[in-house]
Amino acid sequence: MPWLPATGNVLSLLRSSANRHPPYVIHQIHAHLIKFGLLHFSPFSSSLLCAYAKSELLHDACLLFDETPQPDIFLYSTVLAAHARCGCTYSFISLFRRMLFVDLLVPDDFILATVVNACARLPSIRLGRQAHANFLASSFSADDVVKSSLVNMYSKCGLPDDAHRVFDSIQNKNVVCWTAMVSGYASNGRISDAVELFDRMPERTLFVWTALIAGCVRSGNGFEALNLFALMRREGTSIDDAFILSSVTGASSDLAMLALGKQLHSLAIVLGYESNLMLGNAFVDMYAKCSDIASSRTAFENILKERCVISWTTMIVGEAQHGRAEEAFALFDRMVRSGVKPNGVTFVGLIYACSHMGLVQKGRDLFESMLQDYGIEPSLQHYTCLLDLLSRSGHLSEAENLLQVMPYEPDEAAWAAFLSACNKHGDVQLAIYVADKLLRLKPQCPSTYILLSNTYAFAGKWDSVNNLRKLMDYMNIKKDPGFSWIEIGKESCLFQAGEVPHHMKDSILSLLKDLMKEMKKKGYVPDTSAVLHDLEEDEKEQQLFLHSERLAVAFGLLKSAPGVAIRVVKNLRVCGDCHTVLKLISSISQREIVVRDANRFHHFDGGHCSCGDFW
């Protein structure tokens, strides 16, 4: 049989093609096998399918799989793993059901672990429990690898106690299952449980430290993540993987700790990770979220490897949040010209940029372009962004119509965006109608209740305000207190509305009074409509005077060197009166003031704001 030597070469080539050759080589081998009638011989079909799958040519792998008369458990295992790697979880589940009920094959331990991991990616606790039941009924019910996957699945579905029950049943606990359980506790905010388990581990490798720290970041415990990273450094754990630096950089982004972010950037360079694409993207995001958009752009341009869609999208979103719409659009054009296809998040950033600059027609065009030019089906988030753009810009009728015709049921965020715009444009009657409709949805977010309360207060419906507050008490919904955070060098301070730190009370209040005198010379009149409480006018003015962002800016002026930009983070939206005041202070003090609020970034400089008073 003269083709046998060639057969060995073809098999060898197939098994190496995913790593050594471009995809077209696999296509050529496929054509060769068809030509010589070898395609349906098991060694060739399975090796070819494996090559397609490992090269992430999922469509080709599926076509070949569908042409196979009687796929065996190995072929199913290969194509299921390919679906899992590509994130095609729903088609994965459909394929698994076909294996069980059409081809009547019994899954092995590898497939069971793959199925459980797919349920974790969704995440779907219903499917996960079904997979668990299937595992318990199988002959592999004692398999510790599958149990480790179950620990991960229950953790990602928000059930760490269920995860721990599976963890306790594992006979030979290795570092993988320990790490999955530690990460599960941390990711669900159970930090003390995570640390307790972490302290019991027989070995604390970088991998485990990374899981614990990344879990803290995902659950919003950034300070704890940074403290753990500092402890890891003190213990002398060697950093031979960039992912942990990416996680702690994410924590500094969330906390707007620019000085720390710069230190982490320097550490990454010292450790030789300057060219790491994942870290490069993290630093682009960090600088943007820490109010330093110029450094963010520099970090983006300094990415040495070929930029991926995440790189471009992170920078586009950063420019959009800082009110630099034209820069965001120019980046998008560069991205497309470079051959990188945008994703759904890219268009969220672009439409967001339109929304915060009032570019209605541009936003409409981008929304249409998603499906027509790039085949991206608009999600509820895209419709909400378009709704926000239309309603912010005063197109309330068009926005209301969009709520009626969009193919998704409007959620709390969509109705809240529309209600906020109704309040902004003074359409009291429509605002009350929308507020009543939103209230019937039984919203869960505290900020929505504050928005509803402000709507009723603005309309003078104080009985509705009181009823709403009683409802909040009954549902144990607490209003998030307004606070502002500022970092000056190694010193930082958190200010709450109406509360001035005792050690700086006199100097801060004195400075604010002096600034108030200068502002009134420039024609400033307090806008007490921002205080939606039944108070006397002078009491309303005093409340405005002690808003947290003003206290933070005064602290910054007192503590920083002349000419240094003042950067403040506020957890709520800047009110209209504070927006006016900060513009005036930037002019009087000749300082740039950058405020990151709950909606966007405001760059105050020379009496103007980057948002153009449109936010």
Buried (B, 14 or more C-beta within 10 A) or exposed (E): EEEEEEBEEBBEBBBEBBEEBEBEBBEEBBEBBEEEEBBEEEEBBBBBBBBBBBBBBBEBBBEBBEEBEEBEBBBBBBBBBBBBBBEBBEEBBEBBEEBEEEEEBEBBBBBBBBBBBBBBBBBBBEBBBBBBEBBEEBEBBEBBBBBBBBBBBBBBBBBBEBBBEBBEEBEEBEBBBBBBBBBBBBBBBBBEBBBEBBEEBEEBBBBBBBBBBBBBBBBEBBEBBBEBBEEBEEEEBEBEEBBBBBBBBBBBBBBBBBBBBBEBBEBBEEBEBBEBBBBBBBBBBBBBBBBBBEBBBEBBEEBEEEBBBBBBBBBBBBBBBBBBBEBBBEBBEBBBEEEBEBBBBBBBBBBBBBBBBBBBEBBBEBBEBBEEEBEBEBBBBBBBBBBBBBBBBBBBEBBBEBBEEBEEEBEBBBBBBBBBBBBBBEBBEBBBBBBEBBBEBEBEEBBBBBBBBBBBBBBEBEEBBEEBBEBBEEEEBEEEEBBBBBBBEEEBBEBEBBBBEEEBEEBBBEBBEEBBEBBEEEEBEBBBEBBBEEEEEEEBBBBBBBBBBBBBBBBBBEBBEEEBBBBBBBBBBBBBBBBBBBBBBBBBBEBBBBBBBEBBBBBBBEEEBBBEEEB
